[in-house]
Structure formats: structure tokens, C-alpha cells
Amino acid sequence: MTKAHVPPQAAGNRDRVVSANVRLADRVLGHGRAAQGGMWFYSLCSDCNSMAGVHYDAAYADFSNAVLARVNLQQRLYLPPVRLAPARVARSILIGMFATSPHLRVMFRELAEDLLNRRDRITMPDGASLRLAICLDRHTRLAGMYNAVRVIEHTQHYDVFSEVYFRLLAWTLTPSGRGSAHHAGQSVVDGQGWAVVDHWLQYGEDRTAADLRSLCRAPLPAVLHPLNGHDRDEWLEFMSDKVTAILEGQIPS
């Protein structure tokens, strides 16, 4: 396994960014030693890591930097007039998400093979959806499979197969929940109005200048991680110390 930075280093995920592993010991969450150098896991083989770096990560960095240049931090909803390569951006972040958990390669084997083989058009598997929002916070988070339920004040749930919060973009790979209601109330991602961007994978890699305003049906919400607020004590968190890898960090001012 090689060191996979998620998001790509070219998007600012390098050098001074400080991160630490979240650890579960005796049912108590804590952090390991913090270190500079960005958000990364030793979790992709050199071939997959190189493929993402050569073909997709520059497009992701261009998109992230363009959004950063166009965003007015005083707003609450965003749809900046930026252009991007939608398929390349989506493939970059999905390959990064596969780096957060080896279980995804088993659950979504066909998607993994499509990404690996650079299939011309890719369809998201049933039961999973790629979601996008704006993240203004300098607090970062990178995690594999994770679940939380809010049990005080009102009922909500937050379920992800993978999540990437790194200013100015937040991504989740979420259960699509097609045709079923969740017993723990409304999904945080649905309630906040995150964009569904599954269709970005249907574009060809040669489409390099699509307008974000035509790719999203509504403005993107500005979000924080639901467990990064004053109400964190209202949530029950469910994870496995053998399955779930979590990094939390900070982007310097």
C-alpha cells in the first residue's frame, strides 16, 4: 500500500495541514499524536494511486481552487460560476473514498473495477450515492464507514460509507435508501440539501469545461460535520475500531 492523500495534495492537502487518528479505546474516543503532512492513509496500491494522480487529481484540484476563488464566505448557499471536468473530479474523490475503507471494494466491486479500468461511462451502484456540499470550516475529517444517531431534541441520522470534509468541499458516499424510511428520522445529508452528483460519472473524461451551475439543480449548502458542533453530546456514534478509520485535522489560517 502507498500513501493516498484524500483529497489530493494539489488541492491544498499537504505540508502544514495537521491531522491525527481518532481512536476508540474502552468505549472512549480520543486522538493519536497530531502530525503535519495532510490527510492520508496507506491504503491504495501504487497502480491505483498513480492512476488517480496522472488522470484525475489535477482536475479535482482545479475545481477546488476555482470554488475557493469564487466563494463569498458571507453567503449560506453557493453555486459559483466555475467550470470543471465532472467525470474526472468524481473519479478522483471516489478513488480516494475507496482508500478510506477496504470493505468498499467488496461492497461495490463493480464500481471499483470500473474506476480501475477507466470505463468510459460509469453508473453508481444501487444503494449508494455521491453527495456534494460546501465546507467553510478549517476543521477537516476523513473517514470510512460511520453511523451516528441524534437522540436529544429531535431525531436525525448520519450514515456514510465514506466522508471527506476539506475546505471548501465536503463529500459523502451515502446509502441511497431507495424506497425505504429510516427508523431514526431524517438524514442530515438530505435535510441540509446536499447535491446528488452521481450523474457526473456519466460524462466522458474529455468533458473538461462543464459549468457547475448546469451540473447542480440547486445551490450547494454550507455545512459543518454534524459531530463538529456544540450539540455533539446529543449524538450516539457507532463505529468499529477494526473497520472504521477516521482522521481529524486542521487547515492552518
Stockholm file with secondary structure:
# STOCKHOLM 1.0

chainA/1-253         MTKAHVPPQAAGNRDRVVSANVRLADRVLGHGRAAQGGMWFYSLCSDCNSMAGVHYDAAYADFSNAVLARVNLQQRLYLPPVRLAPARVARSILIGMFATSPHLRVMFRELAEDLLNRRDRITMPDGASLRLAICLDRHTRLAGMYNAVRVIEHTQHYDVFSEVYFRLLAWTLTPSGRGSAHHAGQSVVDGQGWAVVDHWLQYGEDRTAADLRSLCRAPLPAVLHPLNGHDRDEWLEFMSDKVTAILEGQIPS
#=GR chainA/1-253 SS CEEEESSCGGGTCSTTCEEEEEEEETTEEEECCCEESCSEEEEECHHHHHHHHHHTHHHHHHHHHHHHHHCCTTCSEECCCCEECHHHHHHHHHHHHHTTCTHHHHHTHHHHHHHHTTCSSCCCCTTEEEEEEEECCSEEEEESSEEEEECSSSCEEEEESEEEEETEEEEEEEECCTTCCCTTCEEHHHHHTCEECGGGGGSCTTCCCEEHHHHCSSCEEEECCTTSSTTGGGEEEECCTTTCCEEEEECCC
#=GC SS_cons         CEEEESSCGGGTCSTTCEEEEEEEETTEEEECCCEESCSEEEEECHHHHHHHHHHTHHHHHHHHHHHHHHCCTTCSEECCCCEECHHHHHHHHHHHHHTTCTHHHHHTHHHHHHHHTTCSSCCCCTTEEEEEEEECCSEEEEESSEEEEECSSSCEEEEESEEEEETEEEEEEEECCTTCCCTTCEEHHHHHTCEECGGGGGSCTTCCCEEHHHHCSSCEEEECCTTSSTTGGGEEEECCTTTCCEEEEECCC
//
